[in-house]
Amino acid sequence: MIRATLLAFLGTLAASAVLAAPPRELRWAGDSEGGAPFVEADPSHPDAVVGFDVEIAGLLARGLGRTPRFVLITFTSIDQSVARDDAEIGLSGIEDTPARRATLAPTIPYYEFRETLAVRDTDAARFRTLEDLRGRKVGTLGGTIAYEILLNAERDHGLQAVSYEDDVHPYSDLMLGRVDAVLLDNVLAERRRRFISGFRVQPQTIAVGHYVGVLAERNAPLRDACNEILRGAMRDGTLERIFRKWGVWNDDQPALYARLLAGEPVPPVVGLDASASVATMSRWEATRRYFPTLLRASVITIVLSCVSMGLAVGLGVLIATGRVYGRRPIRAALTGYVELMRGTPILLQLFVLYYGIAAAIRLPAFAAALLGLALNYAAYESEICRAALEAVSVGQLEAARTLGFSERQVLTLVRGPQAFRLALAPMTNDFVALLKDSSLVSVLTVLELTKQTQIFATNLGSWVIPGSLCAALYLAMSLPLAALARRLEQRWKAPTP
Amino acid sequence: MESADPMSDIVLRLRDVHLRRGSREVLTGVTFDVGRGELVAIMGPSGSGKTTILRAIAGLDPFQAGSVSVEDVALEGGVNVGSATLGRLRRKVGMVFQFHCLFEHLPALQNVWLAPVHAYGVGLEEAKRRARELLTAFGVEHRANALPRELSGGEAQRVAIARALAVDPRLLLMDEPTSALDPARRAELGDLLKDLVRQGRTLVVATHDEEFARECATRVLKVSDGAVSVEP
């Protein structure tokens, strides 16, 4: 009894000691793919990161008496990672938005940026504002304020918004002519101008936004402590030194700091009608607004999947036929193709097809997505077809030959149809897999269901409703296919006695 | 059973056929003739080479020496047979396999009309009419729309014979036709084959069913260790 009491006492002591001890680290989330001047791998020490957000993380950690620890999180997942406590704060050029204010605990803004329009030098005189871009494609980073502005401009000015997964390819596509303008903040635009020539940033400001740190709502006390540290850094010039070091200090920042230090409220964004933001609506209203968009994205997903699967099966049949009947060089070449497509990531293939060969062949995004999925899945379908062709019994082929059929007729009238029946069920399963893999084409700016859901979730500040709707739509598309596969399997599985 | 004079009109002629699979010699100099209107039974234990003889005649298994002639089409041993020769041969020879080998994806009727239409250029309606006649003649017209897996062993056998006859071959080869049949079905098959012989068809049947051979065949050949001898 005494021993048990002693153990319980020691256990309680240890637990309270753990709870009472302040965390020694400040885990901060960022995406080094975003690059300089925000967060990038240190060129001299690739394991370390550098950038103004890295220095702000260090500033906050020092102020809190902790050690900063970088947690690499994909830019689009930083909000969710902070909410689920993978990190305590997210810092990576994160924009202040109504959605973040409604669902997270953002810090005070520490940098003010301007949304600016970049156009090719040759178009500088005719494309000065969004109004000038009616009927034109304008690229930006998906899920950002700039994207929201472009969606509004689609309605108001008849332009077409093109969503990218990163801030590099909008500018390269601008130079390739795939888009006619890019709307992004001045920091990103100026950074890209150092690497790409031939475009210019128009002087008119489309909107004004701010970079903030994001924390989970439960970490509001920590956020308040961070705010005090940031205000101190505004007063003593630490932030100015950091931004000057990274070449992004400008006259907008002192004005922002003065307003913040005077206690004036700073709206998240100026120049975007925030009343239309889903973050300010009820969840039901937001869902009602977004559902038609998700349905349209589902149509893109199903069309993309059906057409690319049709192409994949056609190509797969040709490849399989070549591998079964072809001469040695043909067989070797086709085997090489199959192994190459199966042995490399589909994402890489999509990138090569859309961006890698763009200098030689400039495929439209949807065509590249179709082709990319079709070429990749053709390799898998060809293996199914080849196995099915080889599974047709020799007896069937010999029976056909003794009846006087040519080898071509044996293939088209007997072997092919029987192989098709064997292959249909596994191919239907592959179709379900392709339906889901089609989400990868969002990297080529194709707005299919998953990408649209991600945008909905970012704007809403939650994944629960968008994720559930997305899952329901995928199931609505894939369950009939799975049922069809089972029926076909059932129908054709019985062997001939 | 009454038989035609075998020497008067030779349909099939094998001369010293040698066939080797790897190091094993399966046929060791097979020689025999079959005349028009004969039903020749090739008998022997399992593995003796009965099926291989049929396959060599049908051009399915190449042989290393000797010759096989079906009417005016000759295959020479050790020579790569061209597709044209094989095509001519297969217009003269029909084969019914031990396990029928009906096309699994097609109903019985289509199994029968497929070759006349696609390999012989017969019009579809004419081929269908002829196929129905054959199925009726063999008592399986009511199974015309059944898939092979829905047929009994006896029904499948009859459809397979109808399919082989649909292209009107000079010579019909049958491999173990009674192996899957009960006594009643076997008797029916015997009557059917005798009818074919009466119609002037030439048949070579590989079987281990002695009773069936004695009852139906005009002549019985014995195979042992790849060589053929005439039964006394």
Interface residues (C-beta under 8 A of the other chain):
Chain A: S393 G395 Q396 E398 A399 A400 R401 T402 L403 G404 F405 S406 E407 Q409 L413 V414 P417 Q418 R421 A494 P495 T496 P497
Chain B: A58 G59 L60 S83 L86 G87 R90 R91 V93 G94 M95 F97 F99 H100 C101 L102 F103 E104 H105 L114 A115 H118 A119 Y120 P148 R149 L151 G153 A156 R163 A164 V167
